[in-house]
Amino acid sequence: MTVISNGVRLPAQFRLARREPQRLPATVLWQWVLRLALPLLTALGGLVLYWIWFDNVYGRHWSDTVGGSALAVTLVLVGVWSIGAWFSDAA
């Protein structure tokens, strides 16, 4: 098949439209990994914090207070990150 362009005959070039399977972009995939993993990590960290502070069968030591405080601060930060991951409109 030929196409006439400006009085000159040119061969028409048609591309075969290949239908490749639709893939998720990497950013969307990582956003969903964060959305699902961060609340799970927060819940597991809360369970560990409960074991350290409230279900302490060996008594109270200074390391329980220091380690539990560091874990509590980290859990608050991960919780804020989790909320940000769920309510952001990045994707």
N, CA, C and O atoms as a Tinker XYZ file with bonds, in Angstrom:
   364  protein
     1  N      0.852000   -1.165000    0.000000    73     2
     2  CA     0.000000    0.000000    0.000000    64     1     3
     3  C      0.901000    1.232000    0.000000    63     2     4     5
     4  O      1.928000    1.269000    0.678000    81     3
     5  N      0.507000    2.212000   -0.753000    73     3     6
     6  CA     1.303000    3.435000   -0.839000    64     5     7
     7  C      0.467000    4.631000   -0.430000    63     6     8     9
     8  O     -0.761000    4.613000   -0.507000    81     7
     9  N      1.151000    5.653000    0.001000    73     7    10
    10  CA     0.521000    6.894000    0.425000    64     9    11
    11  C      1.073000    8.008000   -0.445000    63    10    12    13
    12  O      2.276000    8.064000   -0.700000    81    11
    13  N      0.206000    8.888000   -0.897000    73    11    14
    14  CA     0.662000   10.018000   -1.693000    64    13    15
    15  C      0.816000   11.209000   -0.761000    63    14    16    17
    16  O     -0.152000   11.656000   -0.145000    81    15
    17  N      2.031000   11.717000   -0.663000    73    15    18
    18  CA     2.336000   12.858000    0.186000    64    17    19
    19  C      3.101000   13.878000   -0.635000    63    18    20    21
    20  O      4.202000   13.596000   -1.108000    81    19
    21  N      2.537000   15.043000   -0.805000    73    19    22
    22  CA     3.150000   16.114000   -1.594000    64    21    23
    23  C      3.450000   15.662000   -3.022000    63    22    24    25
    24  O      4.471000   16.044000   -3.594000    81    23
    25  N      2.581000   14.865000   -3.587000    73    23    26
    26  CA     2.748000   14.425000   -4.968000    64    25    27
    27  C      3.753000   13.306000   -5.137000    63    26    28    29
    28  O      4.009000   12.889000   -6.267000    81    27
    29  N      4.331000   12.805000   -4.059000    73    27    30
    30  CA     5.329000   11.739000   -4.144000    64    29    31
    31  C      4.730000   10.494000   -3.516000    63    30    32    33
    32  O      4.143000   10.552000   -2.435000    81    31
    33  N      4.878000    9.394000   -4.185000    73    31    34
    34  CA     4.366000    8.133000   -3.646000    64    33    35
    35  C      5.372000    7.543000   -2.663000    63    34    36    37
    36  O      6.535000    7.331000   -3.006000    81    35
    37  N      4.920000    7.282000   -1.452000    73    35    38
    38  CA     5.762000    6.699000   -0.408000    64    37    39
    39  C      5.127000    5.409000    0.077000    63    38    40    41
    40  O      3.902000    5.303000    0.143000    81    39
    41  N      5.950000    4.433000    0.416000    73    39    42
    42  CA     5.349000    3.219000    0.979000    64    41    43
    43  C      4.836000    3.492000    2.388000    63    42    44    45
    44  O      5.531000    4.077000    3.219000    81    43
    45  N      3.627000    3.063000    2.632000    73    43    46
    46  CA     3.028000    3.271000    3.957000    64    45    47
    47  C      3.661000    2.300000    4.941000    63    46    48    49
    48  O      3.813000    1.111000    4.659000    81    47
    49  N      4.019000    2.826000    6.085000    73    47    50
    50  CA     4.626000    1.985000    7.110000    64    49    51
    51  C      3.655000    1.869000    8.269000    63    50    52    53
    52  O      3.325000    2.848000    8.938000    81    51
    53  N      3.223000    0.676000    8.479000    73    51    54
    54  CA     2.318000    0.405000    9.578000    64    53    55
    55  C      3.047000   -0.447000   10.609000    63    54    56    57
    56  O      3.752000   -1.400000   10.276000    81    55
    57  N      2.862000   -0.086000   11.823000    73    55    58
    58  CA     3.439000   -0.896000   12.896000    64    57    59
    59  C      2.384000   -1.866000   13.381000    63    58    60    61
    60  O      1.211000   -1.527000   13.538000    81    59
    61  N      2.827000   -3.045000   13.605000    73    59    62
    62  CA     1.915000   -4.001000   14.209000    64    61    63
    63  C      1.801000   -3.671000   15.684000    63    62    64    65
    64  O      2.794000   -3.631000   16.411000    81    63
    65  N      0.607000   -3.441000   16.098000    73    63    66
    66  CA     0.387000   -3.082000   17.504000    64    65    67
    67  C      0.477000   -4.341000   18.348000    63    66    68    69
    68  O     -0.426000   -5.177000   18.349000    81    67
    69  N      1.561000   -4.454000   19.048000    73    67    70
    70  CA     1.719000   -5.600000   19.945000    64    69    71
    71  C      1.089000   -5.271000   21.274000    63    70    72    73
    72  O      1.257000   -4.179000   21.818000    81    71
    73  N      0.396000   -6.194000   21.757000    73    71    74
    74  CA    -0.215000   -6.021000   23.080000    64    73    75
    75  C      0.635000   -6.763000   24.092000    63    74    76    77
    76  O      0.552000   -7.984000   24.226000    81    75
    77  N      1.454000   -5.998000   24.801000    73    75    78
    78  CA     2.268000   -6.594000   25.854000    64    77    79
    79  C      1.452000   -6.637000   27.131000    63    78    80    81
    80  O      0.593000   -5.783000   27.348000    81    79
    81  N      1.708000   -7.607000   27.964000    73    79    82
    82  CA     0.967000   -7.664000   29.229000    64    81    83
    83  C      1.242000   -6.430000   30.073000    63    82    84    85
    84  O      2.377000   -5.959000   30.153000    81    83
    85  N      0.205000   -5.920000   30.694000    73    83    86
    86  CA     0.337000   -4.730000   31.515000    64    85    87
    87  C      1.077000   -5.080000   32.799000    63    86    88    89
    88  O      0.703000   -6.011000   33.512000    81    87
    89  N      2.126000   -4.325000   33.082000    73    87    90
    90  CA     2.889000   -4.528000   34.303000    64    89    91
    91  C      2.656000   -3.364000   35.246000    63    90    92    93
    92  O      2.402000   -2.235000   34.827000    81    91
    93  N      2.750000   -3.668000   36.522000    73    91    94
    94  CA     2.669000   -2.612000   37.515000    64    93    95
    95  C      3.988000   -1.844000   37.539000    63    94    96    97
    96  O      5.057000   -2.455000   37.541000    81    95
    97  N      3.926000   -0.540000   37.557000    73    95    98
    98  CA     5.178000    0.215000   37.713000    64    97    99
    99  C      5.803000   -0.081000   39.082000    63    98   100   101
   100  O      5.108000   -0.420000   40.040000    81    99
   101  N      7.098000    0.054000   39.143000    73    99   102
   102  CA     7.827000   -0.270000   40.382000    64   101   103
   103  C      7.389000    0.616000   41.542000    63   102   104   105
   104  O      7.346000    0.165000   42.687000    81   103
   105  N      7.064000    1.878000   41.250000    73   103   106
   106  CA     6.658000    2.770000   42.340000    64   105   107
   107  C      5.350000    2.325000   42.964000    63   106   108   109
   108  O      5.185000    2.402000   44.182000    81   107
   109  N      4.420000    1.862000   42.145000    73   107   110
   110  CA     3.131000    1.387000   42.674000    64   109   111
   111  C      3.339000    0.125000   43.494000    63   110   112   113
   112  O      2.739000   -0.046000   44.555000    81   111
   113  N      4.192000   -0.752000   42.994000    73   111   114
   114  CA     4.468000   -1.991000   43.726000    64   113   115
   115  C      5.096000   -1.699000   45.089000    63   114   116   117
   116  O      4.678000   -2.273000   46.094000    81   115
   117  N      6.085000   -0.822000   45.134000    73   115   118
   118  CA     6.738000   -0.503000   46.402000    64   117   119
   119  C      5.813000    0.258000   47.336000    63   118   120   121
   120  O      5.905000    0.111000   48.555000    81   119
   121  N      4.924000    1.068000   46.778000    73   119   122
   122  CA     3.970000    1.778000   47.632000    64   121   123
   123  C      3.046000    0.783000   48.334000    63   122   124   125
   124  O      2.736000    0.953000   49.513000    81   123
   125  N      2.607000   -0.249000   47.622000    73   123   126
   126  CA     1.746000   -1.247000   48.261000    64   125   127
   127  C      2.517000   -2.132000   49.242000    63   126   128   129
   128  O      1.957000   -2.593000   50.237000    81   127
   129  N      3.795000   -2.367000   48.962000    73   127   130
   130  CA     4.613000   -3.105000   49.932000    64   129   131
   131  C      4.694000   -2.317000   51.236000    63   130   132   133
   132  O      4.550000   -2.885000   52.319000    81   131
   133  N      4.924000   -1.012000   51.132000    73   131   134
   134  CA     4.971000   -0.182000   52.341000    64   133   135
   135  C      3.618000   -0.122000   53.034000    63   134   136   137
   136  O      3.544000   -0.183000   54.261000    81   135
   137  N      2.557000   -0.004000   52.259000    73   135   138
   138  CA     1.221000    0.077000   52.858000    64   137   139
   139  C      0.868000   -1.179000   53.644000    63   138   140   141
   140  O      0.151000   -1.103000   54.642000    81   139
   141  N      1.356000   -2.314000   53.212000    73   139   142
   142  CA     1.022000   -3.560000   53.904000    64   141   143
   143  C      2.042000   -3.941000   54.968000    63   142   144   145
   144  O      1.681000   -4.520000   55.992000    81   143
   145  N      3.313000   -3.621000   54.735000    73   143   146
   146  CA     4.358000   -4.055000   55.664000    64   145   147
   147  C      4.471000   -3.151000   56.891000    63   146   148   149
   148  O      4.722000   -3.642000   57.992000    81   147
   149  N      4.290000   -1.847000   56.723000    73   147   150
   150  CA     4.479000   -0.947000   57.861000    64   149   151
   151  C      3.466000   -1.175000   58.988000    63   150   152   153
   152  O      3.877000   -1.191000   60.148000    81   151
   153  N      2.171000   -1.351000   58.717000    73   151   154
   154  CA     1.269000   -1.660000   59.833000    64   153   155
   155  C      1.585000   -3.001000   60.501000    63   154   156   157
   156  O      1.428000   -3.151000   61.713000    81   155
   157  N      2.030000   -3.970000   59.702000    73   155   158
   158  CA     2.411000   -5.258000   60.275000    64   157   159
   159  C      3.620000   -5.113000   61.195000    63   158   160   161
   160  O      3.649000   -5.689000   62.282000    81   159
   161  N      4.616000   -4.343000   60.759000    73   159   162
   162  CA     5.790000   -4.111000   61.604000    64   161   163
   163  C      5.437000   -3.337000   62.866000    63   162   164   165
   164  O      6.002000   -3.587000   63.930000    81   163
   165  N      4.498000   -2.392000   62.747000    73   163   166
   166  CA     4.068000   -1.639000   63.916000    64   165   167
   167  C      3.374000   -2.549000   64.924000    63   166   168   169
   168  O      3.604000   -2.436000   66.128000    81   167
   169  N      2.533000   -3.442000   64.437000    73   167   170
   170  CA     1.837000   -4.371000   65.331000    64   169   171
   171  C      2.815000   -5.335000   66.004000    63   170   172   173
   172  O      2.704000   -5.588000   67.203000    81   171
   173  N      3.763000   -5.868000   65.252000    73   171   174
   174  CA     4.754000   -6.768000   65.847000    64   173   175
   175  C      5.645000   -6.031000   66.852000    63   174   176   177
   176  O      5.989000   -6.576000   67.901000    81   175
   177  N      6.010000   -4.805000   66.528000    73   175   178
   178  CA     6.808000   -4.009000   67.464000    64   177   179
   179  C      6.033000   -3.690000   68.737000    63   178   180   181
   180  O      6.600000   -3.677000   69.829000    81   179
   181  N      4.732000   -3.432000   68.591000    73   179   182
   182  CA     3.894000   -3.212000   69.772000    64   181   183
   183  C      3.811000   -4.445000   70.646000    63   182   184   185
   184  O      3.796000   -4.344000   71.873000    81   183
   185  N      3.756000   -5.612000   70.019000    73   183   186
   186  CA     3.738000   -6.859000   70.778000    64   185   187
   187  C      5.050000   -7.061000   71.534000    63   186   188   189
   188  O      5.044000   -7.469000   72.695000    81   187
   189  N      6.157000   -6.780000   70.883000    73   187   190
   190  CA     7.459000   -6.888000   71.553000    64   189   191
   191  C      7.574000   -5.883000   72.688000    63   190   192   193
   192  O      8.104000   -6.199000   73.753000    81   191
   193  N      7.077000   -4.667000   72.459000    73   191   194
   194  CA     7.096000   -3.657000   73.508000    64   193   195
   195  C      6.244000   -4.097000   74.697000    63   194   196   197
   196  O      6.627000   -3.862000   75.844000    81   195
   197  N      5.120000   -4.717000   74.450000    73   195   198
   198  CA     4.287000   -5.248000   75.540000    64   197   199
   199  C      5.047000   -6.314000   76.326000    63   198   200   201
   200  O      5.018000   -6.336000   77.556000    81   199
   201  N      5.729000   -7.200000   75.590000    73   199   202
   202  CA     6.507000   -8.240000   76.275000    64   201   203
   203  C      7.608000   -7.629000   77.133000    63   202   204   205
   204  O      7.864000   -8.104000   78.239000    81   203
   205  N      8.255000   -6.594000   76.643000    73   203   206
   206  CA     9.357000   -5.974000   77.388000    64   205   207
   207  C      8.854000   -5.236000   78.627000    63   206   208   209
   208  O      9.412000   -5.391000   79.713000    81   207
   209  N      7.802000   -4.435000   78.467000    73   207   210
   210  CA     7.387000   -3.560000   79.558000    64   209   211
   211  C      6.367000   -4.173000   80.502000    63   210   212   213
   212  O      6.487000   -4.002000   81.716000    81   211
   213  N      5.376000   -4.876000   79.993000    73   211   214
   214  CA     4.257000   -5.289000   80.840000    64   213   215
   215  C      4.235000   -6.779000   81.177000    63   214   216   217
   216  O      3.703000   -7.176000   82.214000    81   215
   217  N      4.801000   -7.586000   80.318000    73   215   218
   218  CA     4.788000   -9.024000   80.564000    64   217   219
   219  C      6.187000   -9.496000   80.952000    63   218   220   221
   220  O      6.626000  -10.573000   80.549000    81   219
   221  N      6.857000   -8.699000   81.716000    73   219   222
   222  CA     8.238000   -8.964000   82.091000    64   221   223
   223  C      8.263000   -9.954000   83.258000    63   222   224   225
   224  O      7.910000   -9.606000   84.385000    81   223
   225  N      8.678000  -11.176000   82.980000    73   223   226
   226  CA     8.664000  -12.214000   84.014000    64   225   227
   227  C      9.928000  -12.203000   84.869000    63   226   228   229
   228  O      9.951000  -12.814000   85.938000    81   227
   229  N     10.974000  -11.523000   84.418000    73   227   230
   230  CA    12.241000  -11.537000   85.156000    64   229   231
   231  C     12.451000  -10.313000   86.028000    63   230   232   233
   232  O     13.500000  -10.195000   86.662000    81   231
   233  N     11.506000   -9.410000   86.082000    73   231   234
   234  CA    11.684000   -8.192000   86.867000    64   233   235
   235  C     12.108000   -7.034000   85.989000    63   234   236   237
   236  O     12.375000   -7.181000   84.797000    81   235
   237  N     12.159000   -5.876000   86.626000    73   235   238
   238  CA    12.453000   -4.654000   85.883000    64   237   239
   239  C     13.940000   -4.326000   85.978000    63   238   240   241
   240  O     14.515000   -4.333000   87.066000    81   239
   241  N     14.554000   -4.042000   84.844000    73   239   242
   242  CA    15.957000   -3.634000   84.783000    64   241   243
   243  C     16.040000   -2.325000   84.004000    63   242   244   245
   244  O     15.105000   -1.948000   83.297000    81   243
   245  N     17.158000   -1.648000   84.141000    73   243   246
   246  CA    17.329000   -0.384000   83.421000    64   245   247
   247  C     17.356000   -0.606000   81.913000    63   246   248   249
   248  O     16.935000    0.265000   81.152000    81   247
   249  N     17.842000   -1.754000   81.480000    73   247   250
   250  CA    17.905000   -2.024000   80.030000    64   249   251
   251  C     16.508000   -2.177000   79.426000    63   250   252   253
   252  O     16.297000   -1.854000   78.257000    81   251
   253  N     15.548000   -2.672000   80.230000    73   251   254
   254  CA    14.170000   -2.764000   79.743000    64   253   255
   255  C     13.585000   -1.386000   79.484000    63   254   256   257
   256  O     12.871000   -1.185000   78.502000    81   255
   257  N     13.884000   -0.448000   80.352000    73   255   258
   258  CA    13.365000    0.904000   80.199000    64   257   259
   259  C     14.009000    1.610000   79.013000    63   258   260   261
   260  O     13.316000    2.250000   78.222000    81   259
   261  N     15.321000    1.501000   78.885000    73   259   262
   262  CA    16.040000    2.173000   77.798000    64   261   263
   263  C     15.679000    1.546000   76.450000    63   262   264   265
   264  O     15.356000    2.252000   75.495000    81   263
   265  N     15.737000    0.232000   76.384000    73   263   266
   266  CA    15.405000   -0.449000   75.128000    64   265   267
   267  C     13.948000   -0.276000   74.740000    63   266   268   269
   268  O     13.631000   -0.089000   73.565000    81   267
   269  N     13.059000   -0.337000   75.729000    73   267   270
   270  CA    11.638000   -0.142000   75.445000    64   269   271
   271  C     11.329000    1.268000   74.997000    63   270   272   273
   272  O     10.472000    1.478000   74.139000    81   271
   273  N     12.031000    2.253000   75.581000    73   271   274
   274  CA    11.824000    3.638000   75.158000    64   273   275
   275  C     12.289000    3.853000   73.721000    63   274   276   277
   276  O     11.612000    4.524000   72.942000    81   275
   277  N     13.424000    3.294000   73.373000    73   275   278
   278  CA    13.906000    3.399000   71.990000    64   277   279
   279  C     12.940000    2.713000   71.025000    63   278   280   281
   280  O     12.675000    3.224000   69.937000    81   279
   281  N     12.423000    1.571000   71.421000    73   279   282
   282  CA    11.453000    0.865000   70.588000    64   281   283
   283  C     10.154000    1.653000   70.469000    63   282   284   285
   284  O      9.552000    1.688000   69.396000    81   283
   285  N      9.716000    2.284000   71.550000    73   283   286
   286  CA     8.479000    3.069000   71.515000    64   285   287
   287  C      8.618000    4.275000   70.583000    63   286   288   289
   288  O      7.695000    4.580000   69.829000    81   287
   289  N      9.749000    4.955000   70.629000    73   287   290
   290  CA     9.967000    6.091000   69.736000    64   289   291
   291  C      9.986000    5.620000   68.278000    63   290   292   293
   292  O      9.406000    6.265000   67.405000    81   291
   293  N     10.648000    4.508000   68.026000    73   291   294
   294  CA    10.699000    3.955000   66.674000    64   293   295
   295  C      9.310000    3.557000   66.193000    63   294   296   297
   296  O      8.972000    3.771000   65.029000    81   295
   297  N      8.503000    2.980000   67.082000    73   295   298
   298  CA     7.147000    2.584000   66.687000    64   297   299
   299  C      6.274000    3.790000   66.363000    63   298   300   301
   300  O      5.446000    3.731000   65.454000    81   299
   301  N      6.453000    4.871000   67.092000    73   299   302
   302  CA     5.693000    6.088000   66.776000    64   301   303
   303  C      6.089000    6.606000   65.393000    63   302   304   305
   304  O      5.223000    6.995000   64.610000    81   303
   305  N      7.370000    6.615000   65.090000    73   303   306
   306  CA     7.825000    7.078000   63.784000    64   305   307
   307  C      7.339000    6.173000   62.653000    63   306   308   309
   308  O      6.934000    6.661000   61.598000    81   307
   309  N      7.379000    4.868000   62.866000    73   307   310
   310  CA     6.887000    3.933000   61.855000    64   309   311
   311  C      5.373000    4.077000   61.695000    63   310   312   313
   312  O      4.855000    3.935000   60.588000    81   311
   313  N      4.669000    4.352000   62.775000    73   311   314
   314  CA     3.227000    4.582000   62.688000    64   313   315
   315  C      2.900000    5.820000   61.868000    63   314   316   317
   316  O      1.971000    5.804000   61.061000    81   315
   317  N      3.656000    6.892000   62.068000    73   315   318
   318  CA     3.456000    8.104000   61.265000    64   317   319
   319  C      3.777000    7.831000   59.803000    63   318   320   321
   320  O      3.063000    8.295000   58.914000    81   319
   321  N      4.841000    7.085000   59.548000    73   319   322
   322  CA     5.212000    6.715000   58.181000    64   321   323
   323  C      4.110000    5.864000   57.549000    63   322   324   325
   324  O      3.791000    6.037000   56.373000    81   323
   325  N      3.536000    4.961000   58.312000    73   323   326
   326  CA     2.464000    4.111000   57.815000    64   325   327
   327  C      1.234000    4.933000   57.429000    63   326   328   329
   328  O      0.623000    4.696000   56.387000    81   327
   329  N      0.881000    5.890000   58.270000    73   327   330
   330  CA    -0.260000    6.758000   57.965000    64   329   331
   331  C      0.037000    7.582000   56.707000    63   330   332   333
   332  O     -0.834000    7.761000   55.856000    81   331
   333  N      1.253000    8.071000   56.601000    73   331   334
   334  CA     1.635000    8.807000   55.402000    64   333   335
   335  C      1.602000    7.955000   54.151000    63   334   336   337
   336  O      1.231000    8.441000   53.082000    81   335
   337  N      1.986000    6.683000   54.262000    73   335   338
   338  CA     1.964000    5.794000   53.103000    64   337   339
   339  C      0.534000    5.502000   52.657000    63   338   340   341
   340  O      0.271000    5.374000   51.461000    81   339
   341  N     -0.388000    5.395000   53.607000    73   339   342
   342  CA    -1.778000    5.088000   53.249000    64   341   343
   343  C     -2.502000    6.290000   52.684000    63   342   344   345
   344  O     -3.321000    6.138000   51.778000    81   343
   345  N     -2.226000    7.476000   53.189000    73   343   346
   346  CA    -3.005000    8.646000   52.781000    64   345   347
   347  C     -2.292000    9.547000   51.773000    63   346   348   349
   348  O     -2.795000   10.626000   51.457000    81   347
   349  N     -1.159000    9.137000   51.273000    73   347   350
   350  CA    -0.482000    9.959000   50.278000    64   349   351
   351  C     -1.107000    9.708000   48.897000    63   350   352   353
   352  O     -1.692000    8.652000   48.656000    81   351
   353  N     -0.979000   10.662000   48.023000    73   351   354
   354  CA    -1.504000   10.508000   46.671000    64   353   355
   355  C     -0.345000   10.439000   45.671000    63   354   356   357
   356  O     -0.407000   11.029000   44.592000    81   355
   357  N      0.688000    9.726000   46.037000    73   355   358
   358  CA     1.886000    9.657000   45.209000    64   357   359
   359  C      1.670000    8.857000   43.926000    63   358   360   361
   360  O      2.324000    9.125000   42.918000    81   359
   361  N      0.780000    7.900000   43.949000    73   359   362
   362  CA     0.615000    7.065000   42.757000    64   361   363
   363  C     -0.643000    7.309000   42.054000    63   362   364
   364  O     -0.913000    6.676000   41.033000    81   363
